[in-house]
Amino acid sequence: MTITADHRSGIRTVDLKVPQRESDERGSTSSVRSTVEDVIADIRHRGDAAVREYSEKFDNYSANSYLLSSEQLDEIVARVPRQVIEDITFVQEQVRVMAQKQLESLTDFEIETLPGVFLGQKNVPIRAAGAYIPGGKYPLLASAHMTIITAKVAGVERVAACTPLIRGEVPDATIAAMRLAGADEIYLLGGIQAVAALAVGTETIRPVNMLAGPGNAFVAEAKRQLFGEVGIDLFAGPTEVLIVADEHADPFIVAVDLLSQAEHGPDSPAVLITTSEELGRAVIEHMDTILVDMPTRDFAEAAWRDWGEVRVVEDLDQAYALADEYASEHVQILTRNPREALEKMHDYGALFLGEGTCVSYGDKVIGTNHVLPTRGAARYTGGLWVGKYLRTVTYQEVTNPESSAFFGELCGRAARVEYFEGHARSGDVRAAKYRGEALSWSDHRFTK
């Protein structure tokens, strides 16, 4: 047990458990950056041939075409148990309902600010999006719901989705989820090669305008390097969970919920901030018991050992303030009045209020998007939503001659203050024309 003060907020805490890691090595290493850079450059140069080589090298999988045909998709979906299909369909409807309500919250508008001066705003979907659905050790078919459905609700015309083999096998349920979500193209392809092919295009894969979806360190680094050439949803890091709890919380449930997110990976932070030292100690005791027979212990135990924290504060106001300093991806509120956090907290990816709610619901079934900001990015951005697939654009029109003449004169004066003579003359010609003056230029002024 140690007593510390948070370096930013100054909040004094009793730290019952501190991380055991020696340093934060979750960022992209130079070897990851270099590998990704080389693969992207090679795919730019050699296209499909390079994609095929890297798929063989990294995933031990090669095919003449990585695009799954309609017949292949029919066969794959037919292999998925009926209950799984029904569950996917239900969950996808929840995601679709939420995304549709988000879309309805965005409105186009046009206003007339002066006679004949019209300013407007439109929300226009991007033309093509790439959805990356990770495989690796575990399938994450819920990512298909979050990335593909949200894009289609936004009105994206073409969604190209990729997912890799898992342990050498076709991930039937994941591909079924991708198809049911409405993906226009589904590629059995993973890793850097999938992300790069979607972004830069090859002979057989048309490029997209935006990339979305989680992935490992190589996928995250590929998205980072490609950002600017294409849009991306987020700069993603390891999954994070933070729980704010008071003395009324059930310590067993707190422990279970922390480990539910720790199983994502060995570098996933799991943090408890509580007003009760007794609760904090009970949670720590439960951890060893739960981990004994946890099938994902290899990830969860390492994450809890190296990234787990239990911090005790004096009251809930301090708990909320300290939680804001973390700006965690997932923040779960297990207190007597959980909705208080809606007013007291500011920086988080998503809030999960009360014992009846858990982060796992958000990850898998409830309908809100699980692609969320990590590593403090919640201080400046939210997660993936319909608006990420839309471009908010503006337009303007001046139909009244007097108004155009007025703005022309104003533009001339304003531009010359900044020494932008070309801009000034664009205003001058309109002021002259709509004032009935001649458009000839003489001695730096218009003459009649």
ZAMARGU-4260 file (C-alpha; in steps of 0.2 Angstrom, whole numbers, plus 5000, padded with zeros to 4 digits):
<rodrens>
0) 5000/5000/5000 | 5006/5017/4996 | 5000/5035/4998 | 5002/5046/4983 | 4995/5062/4975
5) 4990/5062/4956 | 5002/5073/4947 | 4989/5083/4938 | 4974/5084/4949 | 4984/5083/4966
10) 4971/5071/4973 | 4978/5061/4988 | 4975/5043/4986 | 4979/5027/4995 | 4985/5015/4982
15) 4981/4997/4986 | 4988/4990/4970 | 5000/4998/4958 | 5006/4992/4941 | 5020/4980/4941
20) 5026/4985/4924 | 5044/4994/4922 | 5039/5005/4908 | 5025/5009/4896 | 5029/4999/4880
25) 5012/4999/4872 | 5016/5011/4858 | 5023/5006/4841 | 5041/5000/4843 | 5054/5005/4829
30) 5053/4987/4822 | 5034/4988/4821 | 5035/5005/4812 | 5048/4999/4800 | 5040/4983/4796
35) 5023/4992/4792 | 5032/5005/4782 | 5041/4992/4771 | 5025/4982/4768 | 5015/4997/4763
40) 5028/5003/4751 | 5029/4986/4743 | 5010/4984/4741 | 5010/5001/4733 | 5024/4995/4721
45) 5019/4977/4717 | 5000/4977/4722 | 4992/4960/4722 | 5008/4950/4721 | 5014/4958/4737
50) 4998/4956/4746 | 4999/4937/4742 | 5017/4935/4748 | 5013/4944/4764 | 4997/4934/4767
55) 5007/4918/4765 | 5021/4925/4776 | 5011/4931/4790 | 4995/4921/4790 | 5001/4905/4780
60) 4986/4908/4768 | 4987/4910/4749 | 4973/4912/4736 | 4970/4917/4718 | 4957/4929/4725
65) 4954/4934/4743 | 4937/4941/4738 | 4924/4929/4744 | 4911/4925/4730 | 4892/4925/4734
70) 4892/4906/4732 | 4906/4905/4745 | 4897/4916/4757 | 4881/4906/4755 | 4891/4890/4760
75) 4900/4899/4775 | 4884/4906/4782 | 4875/4889/4780 | 4888/4882/4792 | 4884/4894/4806
80) 4872/4887/4819 | 4854/4894/4818 | 4855/4901/4836 | 4871/4911/4832 | 4863/4918/4816
85) 4848/4923/4827 | 4859/4931/4840 | 4869/4941/4827 | 4853/4947/4819 | 4846/4953/4835
90) 4862/4962/4840 | 4864/4970/4823 | 4847/4977/4825 | 4851/4985/4841 | 4867/4993/4833
95) 4856/4998/4818 | 4843/5007/4829 | 4856/5017/4838 | 4865/5022/4822 | 4849/5027/4814
100) 4845/5038/4829 | 4862/5046/4828 | 4859/5049/4809 | 4842/5058/4813 | 4851/5069/4826
105) 4861/5077/4811 | 4851/5089/4801 | 4855/5099/4785 | 4850/5117/4785 | 4850/5133/4775
110) 4848/5150/4781 | 4847/5167/4773 | 4858/5179/4783 | 4855/5195/4772 | 4844/5197/4757
115) 4848/5184/4744 | 4863/5177/4754 | 4861/5159/4757 | 4872/5148/4768 | 4869/5130/4770
120) 4876/5114/4778 | 4874/5096/4771 | 4880/5079/4779 | 4887/5069/4764 | 4892/5051/4767
125) 4909/5046/4760 | 4909/5035/4745 | 4919/5020/4751 | 4924/5013/4768 | 4935/4999/4773
130) 4931/4989/4788 | 4944/4978/4797 | 4937/4964/4808 | 4952/4957/4818 | 4955/4938/4820
135) 4971/4933/4829 | 4968/4923/4845 | 4950/4926/4846 | 4936/4931/4834 | 4928/4948/4836
140) 4913/4947/4825 | 4905/4961/4835 | 4917/4973/4826 | 4908/4968/4810 | 4892/4975/4817
145) 4900/4991/4823 | 4910/4996/4808 | 4899/4989/4793 | 4881/4993/4800 | 4886/5011/4805
150) 4894/5014/4788 | 4878/5008/4779 | 4866/5018/4790 | 4877/5033/4786 | 4874/5030/4768
155) 4891/5024/4762 | 4889/5016/4745 | 4903/5003/4746 | 4909/4995/4761 | 4924/4983/4759
160) 4927/4972/4774 | 4942/4961/4778 | 4945/4947/4791 | 4959/4934/4792 | 4959/4916/4796
165) 4959/4911/4814 | 4971/4897/4818 | 4971/4892/4800 | 4952/4891/4799 | 4939/4901/4790
170) 4930/4911/4804 | 4912/4907/4799 | 4903/4917/4812 | 4913/4932/4808 | 4910/4931/4790
175) 4891/4928/4793 | 4891/4944/4803 | 4900/4954/4790 | 4887/4948/4777 | 4872/4951/4787
180) 4878/4968/4792 | 4878/4973/4773 | 4896/4972/4767 | 4897/4974/4749 | 4914/4965/4747
185) 4921/4953/4760 | 4940/4948/4759 | 4948/4933/4768 | 4963/4944/4772 | 4971/4951/4787
190) 4985/4961/4794 | 4995/4975/4787 | 4992/4968/4769 | 4973/4970/4771 | 4974/4988/4778
195) 4986/4993/4765 | 4977/4985/4751 | 4961/4994/4756 | 4969/5011/4757 | 4981/5011/4742
200) 4972/4999/4731 | 4978/4985/4720 | 4974/4977/4703 | 4959/4968/4711 | 4955/4978/4727
205) 4948/4996/4724 | 4954/5009/4737 | 4943/5016/4750 | 4942/5033/4758 | 4941/5028/4776
210) 4947/5014/4787 | 4938/5008/4803 | 4940/4994/4815 | 4952/4988/4829 | 4967/4977/4826
215) 4984/4972/4833 | 4999/4984/4835 | 5004/4981/4816 | 4986/4985/4810 | 4985/5000/4822
220) 5002/5006/4815 | 4997/5004/4797 | 4982/5014/4800 | 4992/5028/4808 | 5004/5028/4793
225) 4990/5029/4780 | 4980/5042/4789 | 4980/5058/4778 | 4979/5047/4762 | 4963/5040/4769
230) 4953/5044/4785 | 4953/5033/4800 | 4941/5030/4814 | 4953/5032/4829 | 4971/5029/4834
235) 4968/5013/4844 | 4978/5006/4858 | 4975/4991/4870 | 4957/4990/4878 | 4955/5000/4894
240) 4943/4998/4908 | 4941/5010/4924 | 4928/5007/4937 | 4922/5020/4950 | 4914/5011/4965
245) 4908/5016/4982 | 4905/5006/4997 | 4888/4999/4990 | 4897/4990/4976 | 4898/4971/4975
250) 4917/4967/4976 | 4915/4951/4967 | 4906/4959/4952 | 4919/4973/4952 | 4933/4960/4951
255) 4924/4950/4937 | 4921/4966/4927 | 4939/4971/4928 | 4945/4955/4922 | 4932/4954/4908
260) 4942/4968/4900 | 4959/4962/4905 | 4957/4947/4895 | 4958/4957/4879 | 4977/4957/4880
265) 4991/4957/4892 | 4993/4976/4891 | 4975/4981/4894 | 4974/4993/4909 | 4961/4988/4923
270) 4959/5002/4936 | 4947/5003/4951 | 4945/5020/4959 | 4934/5018/4975 | 4929/5028/4991
275) 4930/5012/5001 | 4947/5004/5006 | 4937/4989/5012 | 4930/4986/4995 | 4947/4989/4986
280) 4955/4975/4997 | 4940/4963/4994 | 4942/4966/4975 | 4960/4961/4976 | 4957/4946/4986
285) 4944/4940/4973 | 4956/4942/4958 | 4967/4927/4963 | 4951/4916/4965 | 4943/4921/4949
290) 4959/4919/4939 | 4962/4901/4944 | 4951/4893/4931 | 4949/4908/4919 | 4951/4901/4901
295) 4959/4918/4896 | 4970/4918/4911 | 4986/4920/4900 | 4980/4938/4895 | 4970/4943/4910
300) 4982/4938/4923 | 4997/4948/4915 | 4986/4963/4912 | 4980/4963/4930 | 4998/4961/4936
305) 5006/4973/4925 | 4992/4986/4922 | 4980/4984/4936 | 4977/4998/4949 | 4967/5000/4964
310) 4966/5018/4971 | 4956/5024/4986 | 4950/5042/4987 | 4940/5052/5000 | 4924/5055/4991
315) 4915/5052/4974 | 4919/5070/4968 | 4938/5065/4969 | 4934/5049/4961 | 4926/5057/4946
320) 4940/5070/4945 | 4953/5056/4946 | 4944/5046/4933 | 4944/5061/4921 | 4963/5061/4922
325) 4963/5044/4915 | 4951/5048/4901 | 4948/5029/4900 | 4940/5020/4885 | 4927/5012/4896
330) 4921/5019/4913 | 4909/5009/4923 | 4900/5017/4938 | 4895/5006/4952 | 4889/5018/4965
335) 4872/5021/4974 | 4868/5035/4961 | 4877/5030/4945 | 4868/5043/4934 | 4877/5057/4944
340) 4892/5053/4934 | 4883/5060/4918 | 4884/5077/4926 | 4901/5075/4936 | 4912/5067/4923
345) 4919/5074/4906 | 4933/5063/4899 | 4928/5045/4894 | 4925/5035/4879 | 4909/5027/4885
350) 4900/5027/4902 | 4892/5011/4909 | 4880/5016/4923 | 4875/5004/4937 | 4877/4986/4942
355) 4864/4981/4929 | 4875/4987/4915 | 4893/4981/4911 | 4906/4985/4898 | 4904/4968/4890
360) 4886/4973/4885 | 4894/4987/4875 | 4907/4976/4868 | 4895/4963/4862 | 4876/4966/4862
365) 4868/4982/4868 | 4869/4992/4852 | 4881/5007/4856 | 4897/5007/4846 | 4912/4998/4854
370) 4926/5006/4844 | 4931/5019/4857 | 4946/5031/4860 | 4960/5024/4871 | 4976/5031/4878
375) 4968/5047/4884 | 4961/5052/4867 | 4944/5053/4875 | 4950/5071/4880 | 4947/5076/4862
380) 4937/5064/4853 | 4922/5052/4855 | 4921/5034/4847 | 4915/5028/4831 | 4898/5033/4826
385) 4887/5038/4810 | 4895/5055/4810 | 4913/5048/4806 | 4906/5041/4790 | 4899/5058/4785
390) 4908/5074/4778 | 4899/5090/4785 | 4901/5101/4770 | 4895/5119/4768 | 4888/5129/4753
395) 4884/5147/4749 | 4875/5157/4736 | 4872/5176/4734 | 4858/5180/4722 | 4854/5198/4727
400) 4865/5210/4718 | 4866/5223/4732 | 4871/5210/4744 | 4885/5204/4732 | 4891/5222/4730
405) 4891/5225/4748 | 4902/5209/4751 | 4913/5214/4737 | 4918/5230/4744 | 4920/5222/4761
410) 4931/5208/4754 | 4942/5221/4745 | 4945/5230/4761 | 4948/5215/4772 | 4959/5206/4759
415) 4970/5221/4757 | 4973/5222/4775 | 4981/5205/4773 | 4990/5210/4757 | 4980/5198/4746
420) 4977/5208/4731 | 4970/5194/4721 | 4957/5191/4734 | 4953/5209/4734 | 4950/5210/4715
425) 4938/5196/4716 | 4927/5207/4727 | 4931/5222/4717 | 4924/5215/4701 | 4908/5211/4709
430) 4906/5227/4718 | 4909/5236/4702 | 4897/5225/4691 | 4883/5226/4703 | 4885/5245/4706
435) 4884/5247/4687 | 4902/5252/4685 | 4913/5247/4670 | 4924/5232/4673 | 4940/5239/4665
440) 4955/5240/4676 | 4965/5256/4676 | 4977/5263/4689 | 4972/5250/4701 | 4954/5254/4701
445) 4938/5252/4691 | 4932/5265/4680 | 4915/5269/4673
</rodrens>
